């Protein structure tokens, strides 16, 4: 919990996911005063396990975040949750930033780290949202092993559908691409056929679920494509409201020449944005990053922020030393 009497911090971190918590841990260990604003709505909440995180493979997302909060708090990081932890706006002011929260309170920060993630905008198919992260999936590196050798349907929603189907073919020989109105060229069809990926031309209208388990994708003509997992490609929309108010717009992200969402641009090595004093980490700036990569970005951003503060404090110390008659003061 936050010390309710405190309203000023070296760094306010907006977002309590892997990126934000890794930044908080790094900065707290650097003896910085840190406040994490966490609205409590992590993107991966529907998933029961996370994968590809060395040393934590198979852990629940909630378990990882709880462990991360405990570790950061152990070094002095403070937290606000719920409405008090929801940053609704931020304003530039002398010496830093004023961050306003959903409960009407506000806090000041010398630096900002925004790790708010993104929103997955899913295709408009009834029942799909309810099973997102369970058996309606996106990333094969996160979920492919769990559905290996099972029937997998890939719902085509854009030009990357063929790539997605061929990728998932690595985990199962039973992959079906449902065109869903997407036109496939002859070269695409040849590649799919060569890899044993079936193509169904129908348009999806819903999911077939029995015993709380996905069994198929229903089509407009009444047919059903049997599957234990349905793969979709969401549009990744950056949660960037607090940054937009500071004058940092989002930019379109493309993959293979096709738009896949939006992000806030930043320097790759540190997460620094075009606005001095503001850094970003995780999916808000890197939409396709996995949990381990997002955490790594948080560490790098935290180190860069501390270095930036050290540089400012050194300049101020030198100026004060000179003003007090030190060498170079004349």
N, C-alpha and C positions, 0 to 999 in steps of 0.2 A: 504494500500500500504506500501511497505518497504521503510525505509529511505535509499535512494540509496547510501549515503555516508558511511553506516555502513556495515562492512564485517565480524565482529566477534560477536558471540552470546554465551550465556551460553548453550543454547539448540537449535539445528535445528531439526524441525519435518518434516519428509518427508511423505506427505499425508495429505490432508485436509478433510477427511471424519469424521464420528462421533468419531472414536478413536483418530485421530490426533487432532481434535478440542477440545475434552475433555482434552487431555493432555496439549494442549496449554493454555486452561483456568486455569487448575490447576497450571501450572508453572508460568503463568503471575501473578496470584493472590499471588504466593509465591515470587513475585518481581524479577523474573528471566527475563533476556533478551531472547526473544523467536522469532524465525523466522519459519513460516510455509511455506513449499514449496508445492504448490498445482497445479498439472497439469490440474485440471479441468475436470477429466473424472471419476466421481464416479460410482461405480459398479451398484448402484440401480437407476441410472438416468432414465431407461425406465419405472420404476414404478410410478404410479400417486399418491400413498399414501403409508405410512408405518404404521405398526401396532405392537402392543405389547409393545410400548414405553409409560410407564405410564405418563400421563399428556400431551402426544403429539400424542395419537392414532388418525390416520386418516390424520395427517399432510403430506404435500408433502415432499419428500426427499430434494428437492431444498430449500424449506422453512426452514426445520430444519437446513441445513448447513448454510444458510444465517443468521439465528438467532445465530447460534453458532459462526460464524466469528465475528458478531457484538459484542457478549458478550466477546469473547477473546480479540478483539481489544480494548474494553473499559478498559481493564486492562494493555494495552501496547503491546500485541502481534502484530507482524508485519507479512505481507503476501507477497508472490510473486506468480503470477499465469502464466498460459500458458507456453511458452518455458522457461522463467526465473524461473518458479516454478517447472520445471521438473528436478529432480535430475538424472543425467545420470551416475554418478560414485562418489565414496567416497574413500578417502585414509587416512590411519592412519598417523598421524604426532605427533611430540612432543606437548603434552598439549591437544591433542584432534584429530579433524578430519578436512579434507578439502573436501568440497562437491562441485562438479562441476555440473553446470546447463546447460540446453539445449541451452541457448543463448550465451554460452561461458564464462559466469561469474562464480565466485566461492565464497563461503562463508566458514568461519571457525566456528567450534563449539566445545565446551568442551565436550558435550555429544550429542548423536544422539537418537532420537525416530523415528523408522520407522513404519509407519502405512499405507502402500501402498495397502493393501487389496489383492484381488485376481482377476483372470480372469475366467469367466465361459466358459468352453469349451463344446459346445453343440453338440448333435448328428447331424450327417450330413443328415438332412432331409430338402429339399427345403422349404423355407418360414418360417422355425421355428425361425431363428434368428430375423427376422423382427417383430415377435410378442412376443418376450421374455420380460417377466415382465408385459405383458398386459393380455393375456389369455393363453400364454404358461408359465407354472409356475413350481416352485420347492417346496417351503416351504408351507405346509398347515397352519402353524401358522401365516404366513404373508398374505395368500390369501384365505384360506379355507372358512372363513365366507362369503366372497364376492361371492362365487360360490356354496354356500350351496344348497343342493337339486337339483342342476342342473346336467346334464349328464357330467361326467368327464372321460376322457380317460387317461390311464397311459401307457406311452411308455417304454417297458422293454429294458434296455440297459446294464443290468448286474445282479449280484446275489442279489442285494437289491431291485429289482423291486417288488417282492411279498410283502415285508415289506412296501414299498411305497404305493402299492394299498390298503393294509389293513389299513394303516394309514389314507389315504384319505377317506376311507369308513366311518370314523367318521363324516365327513361333508356332505356326500351325499350317498343315497342308490342306486345311479345310476352310479356305477363305472365299467369301462371295462378295463381289462389289455390286451394290444396288445403285443403279445409275441415278434414280431420283430426279430425272429431268436433265441431268448433265450429259452433254454430248461427248462421246469418246471417239477420238480419231483412230484410223487404221493402225498406226504404229503402237498406240496405247493398247488396242485390243490384241495385237500380236504379242506384245510383252506380257500381258496378263495371261493369255492362252499358253505361252511358253512356260510360264511359272505355275500353271495349273490353277489360276484364280478364275472362278466362274463369274460371269456377268449376268445380272438380272436387270431388265430394262424398266421395271415398274417403279411407281412412286410410293414412298412409304407413307402410311397413314396412322400407324400406331404400333404398340408393342404387345407381344403375346407373353403373358406372365402367368406362371402356375406355381403355387406354393411359395410365393415371394422369390421366384427365380425366373430369370428371363429364359424363354424357350424359343422365341422367334420374333421376326419383324413382319408385321402385316402390311400388305400392299393394297393399292386402290382397287385392283381387280379381284380382291378377295383371297389371293394366294398368300402363303406365309413362307418366309425364308427362315429355315431353322437356324438358330444360333444360340450360343451360351454367352456370347459377348457381342455387343454392338459398338463399333468404332465410329466416332464422329469427329469432325474438325470444328471446334468452336471458334468464334472470333474473340481475340484477346483484347479487351478494352482496359486500358490503364486506369486505375483509381487515382486520378490526378487532380481532383477538385481543389485541394489545398494549394497545389502548385500553380494551377491556372490563375488563381487569384493573385499570385505573386508575379504573374506575367510570363510563366513558363508554359508554353503550349505543348500539346502532344504532337507527335509526328506519326505518319503511317509506316507500319512495318510490313515489309514484303518478304516472301520466301518463294524462290523460284519464279520471280516476276509477278507473283500474285499477292495482293494485300491480305494479311492475316490478322491485323489488329492495329493497335496504337501503343506508343510508349513515350516516355520522357527521355530525351536524348541526354547522354552524359559521357564523360571521359571514361573509356573502357577500363583503364588501370585503377582509377580511384573512385569513380562514381560522381565526380564533381560536375555540376551543371553549369549552364551559362550564367547563372545568377550567383555572384560571390556569396559564400556563406551557406549555400544549400547543396547537399549531396543526396543522391538517390542510390538505392540498392535493391536487388531482387527483381521480381517480375514487373514492377512498375517501369523499369528501364530495360529489362531483358525478358520479354514475354515467354520464351521457350525454355528458360532456365529451370532446372530441377532444384530440389530442396538443398542438396549439398552445394550446388553452385551459388544459390542465393545466399546461403550462409557465408560462403567465401567472399562474396561481394560485400556483405556486411562487415566482415573483418577488415577488408581493404579500405572501405569507406571510413570506418572508425579510426584506423591508423592515420589516414589522410587528414581527417578532421582534427585529431590531436596534434599532428604536425603543424597544421595551419594555426591552431591556437598558440602553440609554442612560438611560432614565428611572430605572431602579433604581440605576445607577452614579452618577447625579447626586444622588439622594437620599442615598446613602451618603457621597458626597464632601462634601455640604453638612453632614451630621451630623458628619463628622470635622473639618471646618473650624471649625464652631461649638465642638466639644469642645476644639479647640486654641486657643480664645480669639479667633476671628474675629468679625466684626460679627454681632450677633444671637446670640452665644453666651451672653449673660446671661439 
